[in-house]
Amino acid sequence: MPKDSAINYFLTILGGVYGFWLGLTDANNDGQWEFDDGQPLTSSDFSDWYPGEPAPAINGRGGCVGYVGGFGTKWFEKDCSWIRGFICQQYEGAAVQCETLHATGCSLTSATDEPPGDVTQPCNVTVDIHEGIRSVDNPLRVHQCGNISLLPLVSIRCNHTYKVSVRWTVRGNDAVTLPLDSFHEFLPDGYANELKLDLPAKTLPAGLLLAQVTVTMDVPEIGHTSIGVAQTWLEVVPFPIVAKVSGNSARTLPLIHLFITAVLYHDPDCQVPSDQLSYAWSCEAVSYPNPPVQFYVPPRVPTRSLPDARPSFAGHSAGSPQLPHIDVKSTRYLVEPRRGHYKTPSEQLTGSYRRPTNEVTSGNLSACEALLGDQEADSDPDGGFLHFYLFTKPVPLNSIVKVSLVISAEGHQPGYTYINIHTVDVSGYGEYRITCSANCNPNLLAHEMFHLTMPSTIDTSGPYTWTLEEAPVPGNYTIRTTTYIDPAFPRIAEYRFLVIRNPVPERLLQDSSGEIPTDLCSIIPAQGVSLVDKFCIVCEEFYDELGPLRIDIKYKIEAEGVEMSTVNFPGEGPATPVDIVVNAYSGWVFYTPMLDIAPGNIIIELVASSADGRSTTVIMDPILITAPDIAQLISLADAMSDSQIEPFYSLLSLGYSAEAFMSSVTVAAVAASLANKGEDITEVTDIVAENMANVELQDYDGTVGLATTILLVTAFPEYVSGNAQVDSSTCMQHLFETLRDLSGNNTLTEREVNIATAFIFTGAVHVFKASEMKAMAEQNSGVGFSDMLAKNKEATTKTFQALDVLDDIYLLNMMPAYDDDDLFADIYTSKIHVRIEREDPADPSERLYTVAGVSDSFVRLPSISALVGDDCPGGGTVGVQFLESNFNPFEYSNNSRIIESDVTGLAVKCGNSTVPVSALSEPIDILTRRENRSLDDWMDTFTTSSLLGDISIFHVHARNNMSSMSFSLEFNSTLFPHDVTLWLRKHESPTPDNYTWTTTLPVPDDELFSVPWVNETSLRSSAYQWFLPEDEIAITDEDVDLYNKTDYFIGVRFGSESDRVSGETVNFTLYAFETSCVYFEENGTHLWQRDGCRVGLMSNITHIHCQCDHLTKFAGFVAPNQLNIQDALSANILENPAGLILVLTVFASYLMGIVWARKVDRKDIAKAGIGILPGHKLNPRKECQYVITVYTGFRGNAGTTAEITLVLYGSQYESPPFTLRDDNRCLYEQGSVDSFLVSTEEPLGVLTHMRVWHNNAGFSPSWYLSQIVVVNRGTNAPDFFLCNRWFAVDEDDGKIERAIPTSVEEDMTRFRNLFIAKSSR
């Protein structure tokens, strides 16, 4: 209310106030005017009536007062029945609803409180400033050299469509006096219309400033306007002046020229302009021979040697000066005297200081001239520079003169420094001083290294010492170096610096050594229900010597059951840490606005940061927030989607993305929490996904907020409906497109891009998984077409299109900043892996692509140049995207029920276009692992024995048409190095003279298929495997007819007929299996097809090898044709989508294309641990510790109930028997991996072999051992013991005890052994 001229003027400059009531009425028409707070007008000693006012209106009615346009500050009496706007005053110190006003910080009142303003109005807007409405006597203190931010709190009540505009002003003048029209505007262009005022450091001048925010709400539908205004005073605090002079705190020099230069130190961008600085010099004689007054010599005080100082010598180039230097970090010092003798503290020599009983000479510049001689002509004391010629005095030898300096500027705390000038009386000695080359601010950053040294012009030939003269904690430190070229006349130099302690809670100001407690923050209310209650985080205030502190308050959402993606970029670097962190507040006060907090154990993190980079971080103890029930959550989620009344859309319309999405993330976190406990959240997922799909993204905060919301609400696929899948996939497209635009504008850091990618990719994986799960349920119910399957198809297609944009983000926006040609990005979860790799289009070398994580799939290309050559238009960036999924995201397809496989895809990118590649002359090789389950469903296995030279006949059936057929043998080829002959025949048993197909094993080395592998190794096909390709075996529909299957008979003979006389028996296992390769035709039939792909020679019982003449990309199928890059890229890429989805499949019984390449399902998390044997006492010496990892095979009934024992044999000792038990885990199940930590009394040396046996106990003692790996913890070197044999009285040779030698390199590089080991992990 305008009770003085300043406020009256202020109200009229708000804009739009003409035609508004100002809160002054004469309710009784008796001439007694009162303000709305009851104060009579006559008591305010101020009024501004227009001449002739107050006077009733034309109709004779009046009683209310307002402004009239065109008449400035003048008041007019008007009819109170007129509909006019109003101006509301918020009183400093008032406690009102926290969501609306925060005049005194975080306060809580009843949730039923109405916001201020006339609630009879159809719409109104109320504005406050979170940091408080501060008066000029109590301003908000912010630091000039820190980001200055103010958080307005806007409350809008309106049931109509409205538009909101914001305007900030920041004003001030040299002297804070009214009227306000004398104030200057200091807000730079580009910030006035942002809702949150967030100014970069060094934007505002130091001093008192008035910040004001005006929010105008226009409601065109009803012709209504509402204006909310809030203002607060700021005190912008600069750094205190930090003064320094050349030579620092002490230096020694002969009677020559003395130069002293003043330096202003701290953040260079925050320095005071030189023309505003004042320099005050003074001098004092500390020690001056033959003084006019009596001197005394104080007792000698021993100096302290530098802690942990040790001599060391660093290398230097020939002819370079050898200089002593000191590197200092915090309070630890590394001394490297590069020449001379290092003196221990007992050897140090220290001169004594003499102080006068009365001042000999001290004072301003006159005293300096009296002590040091006349100033030279170039001396400029007012500009911070002194020049004396010491010989003109002449200054007495062995004198010490202290030169002091105070640098000041208006509005800044002055800076003080000094230097002691020592003169030497030894002829030929030059100057002796210390210089600093790193972290040289006198206000030292204690967490960074700083470097002290001697200039190259200084003679350092004699012995010298470094000593610590002054060492408070914290405070001013002084480091001295003393040279003893002439022991009778030591020379000294000193470097003085200040270590400022980090920000500290005010309660610890008197206890600098106390630990910072973890109870500095609290949540109000202390207990509550997420989303039902609003919370406020309040923290104790901190103190810092340099002034105001910027505060960051955040908490982490621990979403149980939700796996976050991992992002490695650059690929060889560490993964970017990815956590769901809610930034509750960043600013200059120690409390947050009212906010929603996710359920669970919430850990609050407080970071108090000074403007010079020092900070203190405090992690609070967990606080439990409970979740609402599902009915409450549905109601709250539904209310959030109401754009008319909920603040979510209001905040978005104001550009308030981070704050808006805080509520949606909390809703999603509550949903995930309930889903993890088994609650059906389908309805919530539908509401949230639909709501998010309609959001228009504006900035990075919105991108992360939307991605986090989607990944949380879709984390449990059983509760993600078809509609939610489609809406979420739409979000994925918008998110990746927005991230591409933001990263392309160079507005984001590498870490920000990686974090956003991880969140979006996680949501994409959830959509794929939900699509697969829902489609599988439909297919298992016998449904071939449904609305759900159509939604699954749409969602999957959109999400793959979204992943296509991911290539552009890294290939085009992030990778150009690096020179590495082989740069890549890995983005993956345990379910889907993606690698994006930059390529040289002219590179003719063979390329092998893998993905991160535990996968061992790969794609091999003949070369990139064979695919794109030099035809990429405009020299665009060339790269590839390699994708592997351990489930089938195309489950919605009518023939996907036959697919249980890894899906492996590769696409080539040129710029932002996908290159369609087909009809290649040299095929592409793809290898992926078969699913880890019982082999009996799709493979015939025969374990038996035969006399050498005899023929063994085995009966098999074909299961699928147009598949390849393979026969693999396992036996001891070292013991029986004979050739093996195989015959295959339809319908009847084969003989050496009557057969359809035949071969002799082993396959010659020059006929084996080989692919380069990691670490300069190669993968090779097995020499004892017979491969019959699809076109040769030619299995037809009739061959696999369910009621009339064709019989196939295979004969196996080891050696020749003449070997029968030896009577030797060969134990062997024969595997007979079929394999097929298919791809997914996404742009046409949406069915699995097989043309263009054939099975490769490396297919075996653990992996599938396919060779194809085309590449895959998730846009659709292009029929094979001649490769023409120019034509492909000139076409509309959406009309001519490129590529294929390639799936590698193996036929199962009566099924087509089952790929056994899925990762091992870790059903028992405990299996991933390492057990210590019961009662085993561990030797603490690591070289005596061994980690033993046992791999049980995948054979049917491979697991055992028996106890396993082994003995390790080394070149020096053997171990005692270790019975590998762990009462907390289920051990030795089929396909399991079990690890144990054991130790011996002494190192065993090089391991040579082990003895393994079991006690044949339990209901199923038979055990099939794949391998055992032993790792010595001292060397971390693994030893492999390959077995692949039964330990069973009823299997193989009937043995339950075996000696297993350490595997040699030849064993390890055999293709089958390498991948059997990998497939178990």
Salt bridges, closest charged atoms under 4 A:
ASP37 OD2 - LYS3 NZ 2.46
ASP48 OD1 - LYS74 NZ 2.72
GLU185 OE1 - ARG171 NE 3.80
GLU221 OE2 - HIS160 ND1 3.30
GLU235 OE1 - ARG141 NE 3.46
ASP267 OD2 - LYS202 NZ 3.71
ASP308 OD2 - ARG332 NH1 2.65
ASP327 OD2 - HIS325 NE2 3.56
ASP327 OD1 - HIS451 NE2 3.97
GLU336 OE1 - HIS325 NE2 2.64
GLU347 OE1 - HIS341 NE2 3.75
ASP378 OD1 - HIS387 ND1 2.66
GLU431 OE2 - ARG251 NE 2.68
GLU431 OE1 - ARG433 NE 3.28
GLU448 OE2 - HIS447 NE2 3.75
GLU469 OE1 - ARG480 NH1 3.86
GLU470 OE1 - ARG496 NE 3.29
GLU494 OE2 - ARG480 NH2 2.65
ASP519 OD1 - ARG507 NH2 3.13
GLU540 OE2 - ARG507 NH2 2.38
ASP544 OD1 - ARG614 NH1 2.78
GLU558 OE2 - LYS556 NZ 3.24
GLU563 OE1 - LYS831 NZ 3.84
ASP579 OD1 - LYS556 NZ 3.20
ASP596 OD2 - LYS534 NZ 3.28
ASP612 OD2 - ARG614 NE 2.92
GLU772 OE1 - LYS769 NZ 3.09
GLU794 OE2 - LYS798 NZ 3.52
ASP804 OD1 - LYS909 NZ 3.51
ASP804 OD1 - LYS1113 NZ 2.78
ASP807 OD2 - LYS909 NZ 3.50
ASP808 OD2 - ARG740 NH1 3.25
ASP808 OD1 - LYS909 NZ 3.22
ASP822 OD1 - ARG847 NH2 3.73
ASP826 OD2 - ARG835 NH2 2.76
GLU837 OE2 - ARG847 NH2 3.21
GLU839 OE2 - ARG847 NH2 3.01
GLU846 OE2 - ARG860 NH1 2.72
ASP856 OD2 - ARG929 NH1 3.34
ASP856 OD1 - HIS1103 NE2 3.44
GLU884 OE1 - HIS833 ND1 3.21
GLU884 OE2 - LYS1159 NZ 3.17
GLU900 OE1 - ARG933 NH1 3.83
ASP902 OD2 - LYS1159 NZ 3.42
ASP925 OD2 - ARG860 NH2 2.34
ASP925 OD1 - HIS1105 NE2 2.67
GLU931 OE1 - ARG933 NE 3.33
GLU931 OE2 - ARG1158 NH2 2.30
ASP937 OD2 - ARG933 NH1 3.59
ASP940 OD1 - ARG959 NH2 3.39
ASP950 OD1 - ARG1060 NE 2.77
GLU970 OE1 - ARG1195 NH2 3.61
GLU970 OE2 - ARG1312 NH2 2.03
GLU988 OE1 - ARG985 NH2 3.62
ASP1005 OD1 - ARG1020 NH2 3.58
ASP1039 OD2 - LYS986 NZ 3.16
ASP1047 OD1 - HIS955 NE2 2.71
ASP1047 OD1 - HIS957 NE2 2.76
ASP1109 OD1 - HIS1110 ND1 2.91
GLU1183 OE2 - ARG1181 NE 3.07
GLU1203 OE2 - ARG1221 NE 3.54
ASP1222 OD2 - ARG1225 NE 2.78
ASP1223 OD1 - ARG1221 NH2 3.82
GLU1229 OE1 - LYS1167 NZ 2.49
GLU1242 OE1 - ARG1181 NH1 3.32
ASP1292 OD2 - ARG1285 NE 2.68
ASP1292 OD2 - ARG1298 NH2 3.63
ASP1293 OD2 - ARG1285 NH2 3.39
ASP1293 OD1 - ARG1298 NH2 2.64
GLU1297 OE2 - ARG1251 NH1 2.74
